[in-house]
Amino acid sequence: MELRILRGHEIKEANQLIKSVFIECLSSYYTQQGIREFLVTFEDENILTMIQQHRFIMVGAFEKKLIGVIGIKDLCHIQSLFIKKDYQRQGVGEELLNFAKNWMYGEVTVNADVHAVDFYLHQGFEIAENQQEVNGIRFVPMVYRSFNENQFQTYDEVHDFIASQKDRVYALDNFKHFMQDMGHPQSLLKTIHIGGTNGKGSTTNYIRSVLQKEGYKVATFTSPVLVTRLEIMRINNEHIQDHEIIQYANRYMSMWLKYELSMFEIEVFIAIMFFIKHRVDFAVFEVGLGGELDATNIVSPIIAANTNIGLDHTEYLGDTYEKIARTKGGIIKDYVPFITGEKKKECLDVFKEICELHHSPFYIVQPINNVIDDAQQVSFDYRQYHVVLNTSAKYQCENSALAIEILLYLKENGYIELTNGILLEGLKEAVWQGRFEVLCQHPYIIIDGAHNKEGMEAFYQSARKYSHIKIIFSALRDKDTHAMLELLLKLTDDVTVCEFAFHRAQSAEKLAEDFPVKVEKDWKKAVDEAFLHQGVVFITGSLYFLAQVRPYILNHQK
C-alpha cells in the first residue's frame, strides 16, 4: 500500500470517496440536517478553497486505486478519515492516521464520529469533552498528545545537538528515505531553487523583497548566516523563533537520529515544516553546496536557477568549470524551467544538455546595459526596466537581473500578480547583510563576503572606484587566497591579514605568504586600528569571518 499526499487532480476523487463512504456507511445515523451539513462541508469548492489557503492537506492510501483518505487541517486537526467499505478493518485507517501523526506535534484534535470513538481510543486519543451535536452532526471531541522528547529547554541546547550530528554529507540517500517516509511534505510548497557559486543569497533576497512588497508571504532558506543560526530560515525576512525550533527538536529528535541525518539535512527539514505550518505563498531555497547531492535538492521547485559557476569547493564538485556546472546542474528536474546568469560557453553547453535530457525549458539572463556605478547606488537597464539598487556593489546588477527573470516567469505563467512599479521598488528596497554593506560612516567601513576567487573579482570591480583604501582580510584555508590577495593589492598597499575563530580558517602567516601585507593575528586589534583610518575601510573574505566582525563594529558605535 502506498501512502502519499494527494495531487491536485486527485482531490475531487478523494472528495467523492469521502461522500460515497459517508452515504453508504454512516448517513443512516444522521438526521437530514446532518447529512446536508456534511455534504456541504465536503463540496469540492470548499475543500479546494481550504487547500488553496494552505490550511488543508489530503493524504491518500493506494492499492493501485485510491482506497482511503485522511484530511489534515492546520497541521493540528484531523478533519476527515474515510476508508472504502471493502478495505475497512484491515489497518488502512490506522496507517493513514499514523502517517498524519508524523507531521504534527503538541495536541492533535479530532471531532470523532460517535461510531469511531473506540478506533481513536485504540490509537492513543483521549476523550476531551462529552458528546456534542452541531447542525445535526453528532461527534465526540478527542485529543492526541504527540510524543515529545522534552529533552530541550533552550535554543542553545538544540543548536548544540544539531551541530553535534555528522557534518554536511555530500549524499542524499538517508535524507531521501526519511522524507519519503514522512510523505514528501516538501511537495506542499511552491518552491524556487537557487544554485550557483556566488550571489545565491543576494538573488534569493531580491526575489523575497519583490514578492513581499507585492503582498505575498515569502519564506527563504539561506546560508551561511551573520548573526544567529536561526537566520537560515526566515518568513518575510523574520527568522524562526527559539520556542518553535525547540518544539521541532523535541518532536523529531529521535527520528533524526534513526535516519542519521546531518546538521544541514535537519535544518532543511525544519525549514520545510516551518514554512508549511505558517502557510507561506512561496519558499525560496538557496543551495548549500553544489546542487545534485545538496540537502536542498529534496525540494520540488516550480523553477530552478543558477547564478554563475566558479572554481570553488573543487574537492567535492570537480576541478573544471564543466564538471562543476554538471554538479550544480543537478538541481534541474523534469519539465521544470531553468534560468542561469552564467556566460561561459562550456557551462552553458552543460546546462543545455541537462535541460534537454529533462525536457526542461532553458533560459539565459539577457544583456545588462547602461550600468552606472557610484558610491551610493548602482543603476542599469534590463529589458524594458531602468533598475536602481540601494547598493554600490556593481556585481548585484547580475544577481538582480536573474531575480527579474525568475519573477517575470512567475508572472507570465500565472503564479503571481506583479506590477512594474512593485518590481522596481522591491529591488531597490532589498538589503542583504554582509554584501558590500556599509557599517560605519566615520570612517567609511564596508564589509563584503568575497569568500572565493570569483567573489573577490566581483568585489574588486565594485571597490576600484574608491580611493584611500585600507583592507582587512581573512579567509578559509580551502580558498585560492593567493589569487584573492593579488586582487586586493591592486586596490591598495594597505592590506592586513588576520585570523578568526573557525575550524576551517587559514592562519595569518599562510595567508600572507610573501606578499607585502601586514600580519595581525588578532582581528579585533586590526579593526580597532582601522577606526583611525582617513578614508575607506574594506573588511572582506569569509562570511564566517564577517559574522564575527559585524557585531563587533556595530557595538563599537553604540
C-alpha positions in Angstrom: 0.0 0.0 0.0 1.3 3.5 -0.9 0.6 6.5 1.3 1.2 9.9 -0.1 0.0 13.5 -0.4 -2.7 13.8 -3.0 -2.0 15.7 -6.1 -4.3 18.5 -7.3 -6.2 16.4 -9.9 -6.9 13.7 -7.2 -8.7 16.0 -4.8 -12.1 15.6 -6.4 -11.7 11.8 -6.5 -10.8 11.8 -2.8 -13.8 14.0 -2.0 -16.1 11.7 -3.9 -14.7 8.7 -1.9 -15.5 10.6 1.3 -19.0 11.3 0.3 -19.6 7.8 -1.0 -18.4 6.2 2.2 -20.4 8.6 4.2 -23.7 7.8 2.3 -23.1 4.1 2.3 -21.8 3.5 5.9 -22.7 6.5 8.1 -25.6 8.6 6.8 -28.3 6.3 8.3 -27.1 7.5 11.7 -27.5 11.2 10.8 -30.5 13.5 10.7 -31.4 15.0 7.3 -29.9 18.3 8.6 -26.7 16.5 9.5 -26.5 14.8 6.1 -26.9 18.2 4.3 -24.3 19.8 6.6 -21.8 17.0 6.0 -22.2 17.1 2.2 -21.9 20.9 2.1 -18.7 20.7 4.1 -17.2 18.3 1.6 -18.2 20.1 -1.6 -15.3 20.3 -4.0 -15.1 24.1 -3.9 -15.0 24.2 -0.1 -12.2 21.7 0.1 -10.2 23.3 -2.7 -10.6 26.7 -1.1 -9.0 25.4 2.1 -6.2 23.7 0.2 -5.5 26.9 -1.7 -5.3 28.7 1.6 -2.7 26.2 2.7 -4.9 25.1 5.6 -5.7 21.6 4.4 -3.7 18.6 3.4 -5.2 15.4 2.0 -3.3 12.1 2.1 -4.4 9.0 0.2 -3.9 5.3 0.6 -3.5 3.5 -2.7 -3.6 -0.1 -3.8 -3.4 0.7 -7.5 -6.5 2.8 -6.8 -7.4 5.2 -4.1 -8.9 3.3 -1.1 -8.7 5.7 1.8 -8.1 9.4 2.6 -7.3 11.5 5.6 -7.6 15.2 5.8 -5.3 17.3 8.0 -6.3 20.9 8.8 -3.7 23.4 10.1 -1.3 20.5 10.9 -3.1 20.0 14.2 -6.6 18.7 13.4 -7.9 15.5 11.8 -10.7 16.8 9.6 -11.7 13.5 8.0 -10.7 9.8 7.8 -12.6 7.6 5.4 -11.8 4.1 4.0 -13.7 2.3 1.2 -16.0 -0.3 2.7 -14.2 -3.3 1.2 -11.0 -2.1 2.8 -12.3 -1.3 6.3 -11.0 -3.2 9.4 -7.7 -4.0 7.5 -5.5 -1.5 9.2 -5.7 1.1 6.4 -7.2 3.8 8.7 -4.5 3.1 11.4 -1.7 3.5 8.8 -3.2 6.8 7.5 -3.6 8.1 11.0 0.0 7.2 12.0 1.2 8.8 8.8 -0.6 12.0 9.8 0.8 11.9 13.3 4.3 12.1 11.9 3.6 15.7 10.7 2.2 17.0 13.9 3.4 17.9 17.4 1.7 19.1 20.5 -2.1 18.4 20.7 -3.8 16.8 17.7 -7.6 17.1 17.8 -10.4 15.3 16.1 -14.2 15.6 16.3 -14.8 11.8 16.1 -18.0 10.3 14.8 -19.7 8.6 17.7 -19.1 5.2 16.0 -15.4 5.9 15.6 -14.6 6.7 19.2 -13.3 3.3 20.0 -11.0 3.4 17.0 -9.4 6.7 18.1 -9.1 5.4 21.7 -7.1 2.5 20.4 -4.8 4.9 18.5 -3.9 6.9 21.6 -6.6 9.6 21.6 -8.4 10.6 24.7 -11.9 12.0 25.1 -11.6 15.7 25.6 -15.3 16.6 26.0 -18.7 14.9 26.2 -20.6 14.1 23.0 -21.9 17.2 21.2 -24.3 17.9 18.3 -23.9 20.8 15.9 -26.1 21.3 12.9 -27.4 17.7 13.1 -23.9 16.2 13.3 -23.1 14.2 16.5 -19.4 13.9 17.5 -17.0 13.5 20.4 -14.1 15.9 20.7 -10.9 13.9 21.2 -7.3 14.8 21.6 -3.9 13.0 20.9 -0.8 14.4 22.6 2.1 13.7 20.3 5.2 12.1 21.6 7.6 14.8 22.8 11.2 14.1 23.9 11.1 17.1 26.3 14.9 17.0 26.1 15.5 20.6 25.0 14.6 23.7 27.0 16.6 26.3 25.2 17.7 27.0 21.7 21.3 26.7 22.7 20.7 23.1 23.6 19.0 22.5 20.3 21.8 24.1 18.4 24.5 22.1 20.2 22.5 18.9 19.5 22.1 19.6 15.8 25.8 20.8 15.5 26.9 17.5 17.1 25.4 15.5 14.3 27.6 14.5 11.4 28.8 17.3 9.2 27.3 18.1 5.8 27.0 14.8 4.0 27.5 15.0 0.2 24.9 12.4 -0.5 21.1 12.3 -0.2 20.2 8.6 0.4 19.3 8.9 4.1 17.5 12.2 3.7 15.5 10.9 0.7 14.5 7.8 2.7 13.5 10.0 5.7 11.4 12.4 3.6 9.8 9.5 1.7 8.7 8.0 5.0 7.4 11.4 6.0 5.3 11.6 2.8 7.4 14.2 1.0 6.0 17.2 2.8 8.2 19.4 0.6 5.8 18.8 -2.3 3.3 21.1 -0.5 5.4 24.2 -1.0 5.7 26.4 -4.1 9.5 26.4 -4.2 12.1 28.4 -6.1 15.5 26.7 -6.1 18.6 28.9 -6.4 22.1 27.4 -7.0 25.5 28.8 -8.2 28.9 29.7 -6.9 28.3 33.3 -5.8 25.3 35.5 -5.4 22.7 32.9 -4.4 21.8 34.7 -1.2 21.5 38.1 -2.9 19.3 36.7 -5.7 17.1 35.0 -3.1 16.8 38.2 -1.2 15.8 40.2 -4.3 13.1 37.7 -5.1 11.9 37.8 -1.5 11.8 41.6 -1.4 9.8 42.0 -4.5 7.3 39.2 -3.7 6.9 40.5 -0.1 6.4 44.0 -1.5 3.6 42.7 -3.7 1.9 41.2 -0.6 3.0 37.6 -0.7 4.2 35.6 2.3 7.7 34.5 1.4 10.0 32.0 3.1 13.7 31.9 2.5 16.4 29.3 3.3 19.9 30.7 3.1 23.4 30.0 4.4 25.7 30.9 5.9 24.4 33.5 8.4 25.8 36.6 10.0 24.1 36.9 13.4 22.4 33.7 14.6 21.9 30.3 13.0 18.2 30.9 13.3 18.5 33.2 10.3 19.0 30.3 8.0 15.2 30.0 7.8 13.0 33.1 7.5 9.5 34.2 6.7 9.1 37.7 5.3 12.7 38.3 6.4 12.0 37.4 10.1 13.9 34.3 11.3 12.3 31.4 13.1 11.9 31.9 16.9 13.6 29.9 19.6 10.4 28.4 21.0 9.4 27.0 17.7 12.6 25.3 16.8 12.7 23.8 20.3 9.3 22.3 19.5 10.5 20.7 16.3 13.6 19.3 18.0 11.6 17.8 20.8 9.2 16.3 18.4 11.5 14.9 15.8 14.9 14.3 17.5 14.5 10.5 17.7 13.6 10.3 14.0 16.6 12.4 13.0 18.8 10.0 15.0 17.1 7.0 13.5 17.8 8.1 9.9 21.3 9.5 10.8 20.6 12.9 9.3 23.3 15.5 9.1 23.1 19.0 10.6 22.2 20.6 7.3 19.6 18.0 6.5 18.0 18.6 9.8 17.9 22.3 9.1 16.3 21.8 5.7 13.6 19.6 7.2 12.9 22.1 10.0 12.6 24.8 7.4 10.1 22.8 5.3 7.9 22.1 8.3 8.2 25.7 9.5 7.2 27.0 6.1 4.2 24.6 5.8 2.9 25.4 9.2 2.9 29.1 8.6 1.3 28.7 5.2 3.8 30.6 3.1 2.9 31.5 -0.5 6.4 30.8 -1.8 9.6 29.3 -0.4 13.0 30.2 -1.9 15.8 27.7 -1.2 19.4 28.6 -1.6 21.6 25.6 -2.4 24.2 24.9 0.3 26.9 23.2 -1.6 26.9 22.1 -5.2 23.5 21.0 -6.3 22.9 17.4 -7.2 23.6 16.0 -3.8 22.8 19.0 -1.6 20.1 18.6 1.0 18.1 21.4 -0.5 17.7 19.3 -3.7 14.9 17.4 -1.9 12.5 20.2 -2.9 10.1 20.1 -5.8 10.6 23.6 -7.4 8.4 25.4 -9.9 11.5 27.0 -11.3 15.3 26.5 -10.7 18.1 28.9 -11.3 21.9 29.1 -11.3 23.7 32.4 -10.7 27.2 31.5 -12.0 29.9 28.9 -12.0 33.3 29.4 -10.2 36.1 27.1 -9.3 35.1 26.7 -5.6 34.8 23.5 -3.4 36.7 21.7 -6.2 37.4 18.7 -3.8 33.6 18.0 -3.8 32.4 19.4 -7.1 35.1 18.9 -9.7 38.2 20.7 -10.9 36.9 22.2 -14.1 34.1 24.6 -15.0 32.3 21.8 -16.9 32.5 19.4 -14.0 31.2 21.9 -11.5 28.4 23.0 -14.0 27.3 19.4 -14.2 27.2 19.0 -10.5 25.3 22.3 -10.0 23.0 21.4 -12.9 21.8 18.5 -10.7 19.0 20.8 -9.4 17.4 20.6 -12.9 14.3 18.4 -12.8 12.0 17.0 -15.3 9.9 19.7 -17.1 11.0 22.4 -14.5 12.3 25.6 -16.2 15.9 26.5 -15.5 17.4 30.0 -15.7 21.1 31.0 -15.5 23.1 34.1 -15.3 26.3 32.2 -16.3 28.0 33.3 -19.5 30.8 30.8 -20.1 30.1 28.7 -23.1 31.4 25.5 -21.6 29.0 25.8 -18.7 26.0 26.8 -20.9 26.6 23.8 -23.0 26.4 21.5 -20.0 23.2 23.2 -18.7 21.6 23.0 -22.1 22.4 19.3 -22.4 21.0 18.6 -18.9 17.8 20.6 -19.7 17.3 18.7 -22.9 17.6 15.4 -21.0 15.0 16.5 -18.5 12.7 18.3 -21.1 13.2 21.5 -19.1 12.9 24.9 -20.7 16.3 26.7 -20.6 16.6 30.4 -20.3 19.7 32.7 -20.1 19.7 36.2 -18.5 19.7 38.8 -21.1 22.4 41.5 -21.5 22.6 44.3 -18.9 23.0 47.7 -20.3 24.0 51.3 -19.2 25.4 50.4 -15.8 26.0 53.5 -13.7 28.2 52.6 -10.7 28.7 55.3 -7.9 29.4 55.3 -4.2 25.8 55.3 -3.2 23.9 53.2 -5.6 24.0 51.2 -8.8 21.6 51.5 -11.7 21.2 49.7 -15.0 18.8 48.9 -17.8 17.4 45.5 -18.2 14.7 44.5 -20.7 12.3 47.5 -20.5 13.2 48.4 -16.9 15.5 51.0 -15.5 16.7 49.4 -12.3 18.1 51.2 -9.3 19.7 49.2 -6.4 20.4 50.5 -2.9 24.0 49.3 -3.0 27.3 50.4 -4.5 28.1 46.8 -5.4 28.3 46.5 -9.2 28.0 42.7 -9.0 24.5 43.0 -7.7 23.3 44.0 -11.2 23.7 40.4 -12.3 22.0 38.9 -9.3 19.1 41.3 -9.5 18.8 40.6 -13.3 18.5 36.9 -12.6 15.8 37.7 -9.9 13.9 39.7 -12.5 13.9 36.8 -15.0 12.6 34.5 -12.3 9.9 36.9 -11.2 8.8 37.6 -14.8 8.5 33.8 -15.4 6.2 33.5 -12.3 4.1 36.5 -13.5 3.9 35.3 -17.1 2.8 31.8 -16.1 0.1 32.9 -13.6 1.9 32.2 -10.3 1.9 35.8 -9.2 0.4 39.3 -9.8 3.2 41.8 -10.2 3.2 45.4 -11.3 6.3 47.1 -12.8 6.3 49.7 -10.0 6.4 47.0 -7.3 9.1 45.1 -9.1 11.4 48.2 -9.2 10.5 49.3 -5.6 11.1 45.8 -4.3 14.5 45.6 -5.9 15.6 49.0 -4.7 14.5 48.3 -1.1 16.3 45.0 -0.8 19.3 45.0 1.5 21.5 41.9 2.0 23.7 42.0 5.1 27.4 41.3 4.6 27.3 42.0 0.8 29.0 45.4 0.3 27.3 46.6 3.4 28.1 50.0 4.9 28.5 49.6 8.6 30.0 52.9 9.6 30.3 56.4 8.1 33.3 57.7 10.1 35.4 56.1 9.0 33.5 54.7 6.0 33.6 50.9 6.6 32.2 48.4 4.1 32.1 44.7 4.7 31.8 42.2 1.9 31.7 38.4 1.9 34.0 37.9 -1.1 34.8 34.4 0.1 36.4 32.9 -3.0 38.3 33.9 -6.1 35.3 34.7 -8.2 33.7 36.6 -5.4 36.9 38.7 -4.9 36.9 39.5 -8.6 33.4 40.9 -8.3 34.3 42.8 -5.2 37.4 44.3 -6.9 35.2 45.6 -9.7 33.0 47.4 -7.2 35.8 48.6 -4.9 38.1 50.1 -7.5 36.1 53.3 -7.7 37.1 54.2 -4.1 40.4 55.9 -3.0 42.4 56.0 0.2 41.6 52.3 0.8 42.5 50.2 3.8 41.7 46.4 3.7 41.3 43.8 6.4 41.2 40.2 5.1 40.8 36.7 6.3 39.6 33.5 4.6 39.2 29.8 4.8 42.1 27.6 4.1 40.4 25.8 1.1 40.2 29.0 -0.9 42.5 30.4 -3.5 43.8 33.1 -1.2 46.8 33.8 -3.3 44.7 35.0 -6.2 42.4 36.9 -3.8 45.3 38.8 -2.2 46.7 39.6 -5.7 43.4 41.4 -6.4 43.3 43.2 -3.1 46.8 44.6 -3.6 45.7 46.1 -6.8 43.4 48.3 -4.8 45.8 49.4 -2.1 49.2 48.6 -0.5 47.5 48.9 2.9 46.3 45.3 3.4 46.2 43.5 6.8 45.6 39.7 7.1 44.3 38.3 10.3 42.8 35.2 11.9 39.4 34.3 13.3 37.9 31.5 15.4 36.7 28.8 13.0 37.9 25.3 12.4 38.5 25.9 8.7 40.1 29.3 9.0 43.5 29.9 7.4 46.4 31.1 9.6 47.5 34.7 9.1 51.1 33.6 8.2 49.9 31.3 5.4 47.5 34.0 4.1 50.4 36.5 4.0 52.8 34.2 2.1 55.5 36.6 0.8 53.0 39.4 -0.1 53.8 42.9 1.2 50.9 42.9 3.7 50.6 43.5 7.5 50.1 40.4 9.7 47.8 40.9 12.7 46.5 37.7 14.1 44.0 39.4 16.4 41.3 40.8 14.0 39.9 43.0 16.8 43.2 44.9 17.0 43.1 45.3 13.2 39.6 46.6 13.3 40.4 49.0 16.2 43.3 50.4 14.3 41.1 50.8 11.2 38.8 53.2 13.1 41.7 55.7 12.9 41.9 55.5 9.1 41.2 58.6 7.0 39.5 57.0 4.0 37.6 53.8 3.1 38.0 50.6 5.1 37.0 47.3 3.4 36.7 44.2 5.6 36.4 41.2 3.3 36.8 37.5 2.9 35.0 34.6 4.6 31.3 35.2 5.6 32.2 33.3 8.8 34.8 36.0 9.5 32.3 38.8 8.8 29.8 37.1 11.2 32.3 37.8 14.0 33.4 41.3 12.8 30.0 42.7 12.0 28.5 42.8 15.6 31.9 44.0 16.9 31.8 47.1 14.7 28.1 47.7 15.4 28.7 47.5 19.1 31.7 49.8 18.8 29.5 52.6 17.6 27.0 52.5 20.4 
